Amino acid sequence: MSTPVTTVEALPVSPPVATRVRGRALWQRRLRALGASRPAAIGLSIILAWVVLAVLAPLVAPYRPNANDLAALAHTTPSKAHWLGTDHLGRDLLSRILWGARPVLVIAPLAVLGAAALGSLLGLAAGYYGRWIGIVITRACDIVLSFPVIILYMIILAHFGSSAWNIIGVLTLTKAPIIARIVRGMTLDLREREYVTAAKMRGESSLYIMLVEILPNARGPLVVDMCLRTGYNVIIIGALGFLGIGLPPPDPDWGGMVKDTYGMMMVWPHMALVPCAAISSLVVGFNLLAVGLRELGLRD
C-alpha cells in the first residue's frame, strides 16, 4: 500500500510560526499607519534624526565637546570653522549640541519607562483590588503630587548629588504617581469586562489578570501619555541644567549651556538660542508623535 504524499503547501503552519507571522504583519500595519499620519511621521522623523546624530556624534562632531579654541574667542559668531559659533569659553556649539543630545535621549526615555513600570503596577493594584489597598496607594500618590516638583527636584538632587542615575530616579518617582492615577482609572473600567470575568472563572491569578488581561487593553492611552511625558522630561532635564542641578560640568548639557550663556544674549544671542532650539525641536518631535498616535488610536 503506497504512502500518501503530502505537499508542503498542505502542511498546517505551526502555532509559533503563525504567531510570528501575525506579529510581523501587525507591526507592518502599524508602521504604515504611522507613515500615513503626518504629525506622527514628522515627529518620528525629528526624533530619529536626533537619535542618529547622537549615536554618530563621535564621527560627525567637528570638535571634541570640551575642546577650547582660544582663537575663536575674539569671534564667537558662526563661521566656516564653527558653523554655529562658539560659547564664551571657545567651545564649538555644534559639537556640544550633538554630544549633549546623548544624555537627553537616554535619561528622558529611561525615566519614562521607569515611571510607567512603577506607575502601572501601583495603578493596577489600586484599581483591581480597591478597598484599603486602593486608598493607601491613591493617598500616597496624592502626597507626592502635592509637592511643587521643582522644589522636590532641588531637595533630592541637592542631597544625593546631580548625576544621570539620580535624575532618572527623581523623574521616575515624581512621574509614577501621575501614571498610576491614569492606569487606576482604566483598571476600574476594565476589571468589569467579560474577558476578566472569564479569566477569574478559569482560576487565573490576580497578577496574571492584571498583567495579561487588563494592562494590554490599557496600552493605547498609556503609550500616548508616555510620548508626551518624554517630551516633558526633556524640558525638565533642561530646566535642571539651567538651575545648576543637572548633569555635572564640563559634560555638555543643553540646559547648562543656556545657563552659562544667557547673560550674554544681548551681545551673542546664538549661544543661548541654539541649545533652546535643540530642546524645543526634540519636545515638538515627541508631542507630534503623541498626536499622531492619538489620532490613530493604536488600532491593531
N, C-alpha and C positions, 0 to 999 in steps of 0.2 A: 504493500500500500504506500503510495507516494505521499511524501510530507508536503502539505500546502505551503506555498511560498507567499510570504507576507512582504509587501513592498515597504520601502522606507516611508513613503508618504502615508501609508495607512497606520503606522505606529502612532499611538497617542503621545502627546507631549507630556513629559513628566511634570508633576506639580512645581518643583523648584525652578525648572526651565521656564514653565509658563508664567510663574510669578515674576521672574526676572524680565521676561519679555513685556509683561503688562507694566511693570515698574518703569522700564525704559521708555515705553510708549507714553506713559503718563508724564514723565519728565520732559519728553519731547514736546508734548502738547502744551505743557506749562511754559516752556521756553518760547515756543511760537506765540503763545498768548502774551507773554511779556514783551516780545518784539513788536506785536501789533498795538500795544498800548504806548502812546507817545510819551506820557510822563514817565512810565516805568523804563522805557528804552533810554530816554535821556538821562534819568537818574542813575541807571545801572552803568551807562557809558562813562559818566563822570566818576563814579566810584571805582570802576575797573581801571580808568586812566590813572587815578591816584595810586591804586594798588600796584600797577605796572611801574610807575615812576618810583614808588617807594622801594620796590624789590630791586630795581635796576639803579638805584641811587649811587652805589659804588662805581658804576660804569658810566652813567650819563652826567653825574655832577661834575662840573669843570674843576672844582677845588675840593679839598677836604673841608668839612663844615666849620672847623675851628682854625683854619689857616688864616693868618693875618697878612694882608697886602698893605704894607705901610705906605707904599707909593700911591695907593688909591685913596688915602685919607684926604688928600687935597681935592679929590674929585670923586665924590661918592655917588653921583647920579649914574644912571645906566650908560654903559659904554660898550665898545667892542670887546674889551677884556672881561667886563662884568655886565652881563645882559640886563640884570635887574638892579644893578648898582651894588654898593656895599653898605654895611652898617657903620656905626660910629667907631668900631674897632678895626675897620678894614676887612671884615669877613664877607665873603661873597654871599649875597642874599639868595640867589638861585640855589646854590649848594645847600644852604641851611634850610631852605624851604623843602627841598627834596629829602634831605635826611630827617627833617622834623616830621615828615609825613609818616615815617615808620612807627614811632611810639604811639601816635594818634590812632593809626589804623590797627594797632594791636590792643591798646588799652580800652578804647571805646567798645569794640565788639566783645572782648572778653568780659568786660564789666556787665554788658547787657546779657550775655549768656549766663553769667553767674546769677544776676538778679532774676532772670527768667526761670532758672532752675530752682532757686530758693523760693521765689515768689509763687511759682506754680505748685510746689509741694505744700506750702502754707495755705494757699487758696483752695487747693483740692481738699485738704484736711478740714479747713473751716467750713467749706460748703457741703461736703459729703457727710461729715459726722454731725455738724451742728452742735446744739446744746452748749455745754460748758467749754468744749474744745474750740468751737467757733467763736465764742465770746472772748476767750483768752487770746486767741490769735488776732481777732479783729481789734481788740483794745491795745494789744502790743503794737500793731501796725499804726493805729491812730496816735500812739505816743511818739513813735518815730517821726511820723508825718507832721506832728505839731511843732517840731523844732525848725527854725529857719535853716535851710540846707547849707547856705554859705557859712553861717556860724558853726554848724556841725562839722563841715569840712575843715574849717580852720582849727577847731579844737582837736579833732582826731589827728590831722596831719601834723599839727604843731607838737603833739605828744609823741606820736610814733615816728615822725620824720617823713619827708617827702621822697617817695620812690615810686616806681611804676607799680609794684605789687600793692603798696599801701593805697595808691589812688584807685586801683582796681577794687580793693577791698571796701573802701569807703563808698565808692559808687554802687557796688553791689548791695551793701547794707541799706543805703538810703533809697534805692530804686526798687528793691524787692517788695516793700510794703504796697507800693502802687500796683505792681503786677499781681500781688496776692489779692487785692481787692477786685481786680478785673476778673481773675480766674475764679474767685469765690462766687461772684455774681453769675458767671456762666455755669458753674457747677450746680448751683441751686436750681437752675432750669434743667440741665442735662440729666441730673440724677433721677428725674421723674420719667425719663423716656423709656420706651418699651425695651430697647436693647439692654439697658441697665437692669431692668426687672428680669429679663431673660438670663442675664449673667448671674444674678443672685440665685435664680432657680437652679442653675447648673451647679451651684455651690462654689463659685469663684470667690477668691479672697477680696477683701476691700481694696488692698493695694493693686491687685490686678484690675479691678473695675475702674479705679481712679486713673491708672496709667495707660490702660489699653482701651477702655470703653469711653471714658469721659474726656481725657486730655486731648487725644487726636481730633475729636469733634469740636474742640475749642481752639484749634490751632490757627484758624483764619484771623480772627481779631488779635490773637496773641502775636502772630508774625508781623502784622501791620504795626502794632504797638512797639515791637522790638526794633523795627526800622526807624520809627520816629524817635525812640529813646536813644538809639545810637547817634542820631544827629544831635540830640540834646547833650549827650555825653561829650561830643566833640566841642560844643560850646562851653561846657563845664570845665573840660580839660584846659581850654584856652583861658577861661576866667581864673582858674587856679594858677596858671602860669603868670597871668597878669598881676595877681595878688602876691606873687612871690612864693607860693607854696606848691608849685607844680614840680616838674622834673628838675632835679638839681643842675645848675650850670656846671660846665660850659656846654653840655649837650643841647643841641638845637631843640627849642620848644616854641611853637608858634605863639602861644600866649606870652611867654617870656620875651620873645622878640619884640612884641608890641610894647611890653613894659619897659624894655631897655631904651626904646627909641621914641616913645610917644611925646616926650618933652621936646623933641626936635622936629615935630611935624610942620611947624611954621616955616622951617628952613628946608628940610629934606623930608617931605611927606611920604615919599615912597618907602622909607624904612619901616613905617608902621602900616601903611596901606597894603603892602604886598602880603604879609602874614595874615592880615584881616581878610583879604580876598581869598587866600587859601582856605581859611576856616569857613568862610561863607560858602564857597563853592562845594566843599565836602558836605556841609549841612544841607544845602539845596539838593545835592545828589540823593542823600538818604530820604529827604522829605518827598521828592518826586517819585522815588521808588515806592515809598509807602502809599502815595496817592494812587499810583498805578496798581498796586496790589489790592487796594481797597476797591478800585473800580472793577477789577477782575473778580473780586470776591474769593480768590483762591479756589475757584471751582476745579474739580478734577476733570 
